Amino acid sequence: MNHLYFNAFNVTPNYREIMKNFTILRMRRRGEHRLSYRVIGDFLDALPDPFQGVLQSACFMWENEAFLLFRTSDLPKSGYLGRLTETGQSFDCLIAPVQPQQIKRKHKLFQLFLNAAPNSDRHRYRYHNVTGRLFITSADRDFVNKADQSRIAMEVEVKPDFTIQLHTRTFTSLNRHEDLSRDKYCRPSEKERKKLWSEEQFLFDPATDRFKRYNKVLDGDIPLKDRYVNRRPKCARLIKGKKKKNRINFFSLNPKKYGTTKIALFNELYFEAFLPKFRNYFDVQQVCRPETAVESVQFEKSAADRTDVLRNMPVRLINNTIDAKAEQQFKAALREHFGLSARSTRHADPGAINFVMNNDIEHYQRHKEEKDRYAQFKATPECATQQFTRQEFKGAKNSQAFIAKLVTELHLKYDIARSQMTVFDWGRLQASGTWSFVLKEEEDQQEPVFHFLSIHPDGQMKFSSLTRDLFTEGFHSKLTAIFDKHPRGGQPIEGVILDDGGNLNVIQQTDRRAFPNLEGIHEEVMAGIGIEGVEVAADDVKSFTAQYLNNNGRESALPDLQQYLAGVQTGQTVALTELKRCIRGKSPVKSDYAKAFHRAFGYWLKHPFKSKEATDRYSKALVDLHTYEEGGALYYWANTRMNETKGQFPNGNVVRKLKPVNNSRLLSDFLLETLAVNFVRINAPTVLPFPFKLLREYARMAEKPDSSTLPDLSQISFD
């Protein structure tokens, strides 16, 4: 039976074994003072020789509390607690031993030991528990942005439900302290400057590819260029290099790219560092669900041509540049690929779909005599416009794909302006009554603004906004409480769904992510891919091959392989790369032979991921649409088909949940249908029901809230 896997784990500590071999100390700062890792670092540096270098790891509980892990055998047999306590007092800290079972937040105990796993003598481990947090770096060039003077690392964080979060963190050289001291508008900020210089600083050792904590007393006066802080400029314009957003790809089925992905880095940590050291202290199992317990739908591109409705509408092109050639090229591509004939004009037409071509902001900065007319042609709820720059169009590698995105966005705005859904056939859902979708205003507001979209069975749409006033105060307050209601450290509410029966559901991100089968990937797949330079006994291969062909009635199959083996003398060895060459090409017998060879010898002669069987076994959770019910809520996540991903997964799939509020029924009626569309994310399903995309567009188009068409709110119960 195939299973779908997650980043969640069932973890059972063996307290008896932990107590036998480890000592855990709780370190607390007196009063309201914050306990930083700098304080812990200074405390460790101040300890006498017997305690130097014996700390296994540190992990923070709260801002003023942390746990320290020691092997008991590394501590003096007697009197060590008094000496530690005395040193702690000089840092205004209380030190006391704690039993592992007394740590109430069990995920912190697991994090503490996970942080200790990297303390290995094996050079290739590049792990750092330098701040009470666990970072992993790589020598790969993708982990360095020279132009930005930054390095990236992956942080491994254990959440309260034993989910593993793999974060990308950026460390930037203090040589850029002026840029790091600016706010998001690029203005010098005294607040950011003070915050910057109060942060922990790190040194990067290129010989070991590791970070270490910078201690001025011990390390001396190190140049700013060699000192790093865990931050990036807040102003996006100050981020340099090609990587405007530093990223570590989530996962790859390509063995050449796999090694620098988040999954590979975590697998190395877990299977090669953690388990060899601590398998006797923790029983850890990756959470999965049988495929039979999950409803799955393969995402398919829509065959319907959504531009048909636009072909009957007037199309306008407003060229705010002097580039007549680009104007003609855009009109020709629009006609060729989408059948839309645009007429050039100077003004937007409320009864038409309007493309607007501008220059980019850098052009207007160089040519101050020219006026940037972007604001003049902003889309409104009454007039659909879609703006783009001449530079974007001319620089697009694929003009068809570029214009397709513009057409899709304009189509959505056109539907909003007409208050009628045509981008999707809502009627085929056979929805009974009116359904409403609610978003909270993303911009900072003194009072939240809520945007509503009500959809009638025939696809008619009504947009409105709710602000706080004398008549709406009660409902506004309750809706505010709904959006703000999430557990400490949890995820906020992303949207609300209402039906006309008064049922209310919320959509919320969870800490759960879709993961591949970690053990299968590491132990069965990646362990058998590296065949360069590997040789096996020719007699063993000959015997295996003869038996395989005989058992399967294929004595005459694989002629290239048989010819090669016939020429190899008894007692010799054969290179696996030669065997791989002999079965090159696609055929069922070659694939089946490669699978049998792996079972017998542990090596793959063919890429194991290129089959549906391998996808189902190792990474099925990463593709298509999936839902399951648990605790009265519906959990779901979405991605495209495997062949669309081409085996590359830059991002992990976030698992979201749809849950009723109080006594409402679960509104899962059309969830999958509203996700399986390709006009929100091109050639991929959306992660929120597509009406929320329409709502976001409306919120951007509306200059001021309009409450004239609010749905009937009186029937909604929050009790």
Buried (B, 14 or more C-beta within 10 A) or exposed (E): EBBBBBBBBEBEBBBEBBBEEBBBBBBBBEEEBEBBBBBBBBBBEEBEEEBEEBBBBBBBBEEBBBBBBBBEEBBEEEEBBEBBBEBBEEBEBEBEEEEBEEBEEBBBBBBBBBBBBBBBEEEEBBBBBBBBBBBBBBEEEBBBBEEBBBBBBBBBBBBBEBBBEBEBBBBBBBBBBEBBBBEEEBEEBEEBBEBBEEBBBBBBEEEEBBBEBBBEEEBEEBEEEBBBBBBBBBBEEBBBEEBEEBEBBBBBBEBEBBBBBBBBBBBBBBBBBBBEBBEEBBEBEBBBBEBEEBBBBEBEEEEEEBBEBBEEBBBBBBBBBEBEEBBEBBBEBBEEBBEBEBEEBEEBBEEBBBBBBBBBEEBBEEEEEEEBBBEEBBBBBEBBBBBBBBBEBBEBEEBEEBBBBBBBBBBBBBBBBBEBBBBBEBEEBEBEEBBBBBBBBEEEEEEBBBBBBBBBBEBBBBBBBBBBEEEBEEBBEBBBEBBEEBEEEBBEBBBBBBBBEBBBBBBBBBBBBBBBBBBBBBEBBBEBBEBEEBEBEBBEBBEBBEEBBEEEEEEEBBEEBBEBBEEBEEEEBBBBBEBBEBBEEEEEBBBBBBBBBBEBBEBBBBBBBBBEEBBBBBBBBBBBBBBBBEEEBBBBBBBBBBEEBEBEBEEBBBBBBBBBBEEBEBBBBBBBBBBBBBBBBEEBBBBBBBBBBBBBBBBEBBEEBBBEEBBEBEEBEBE
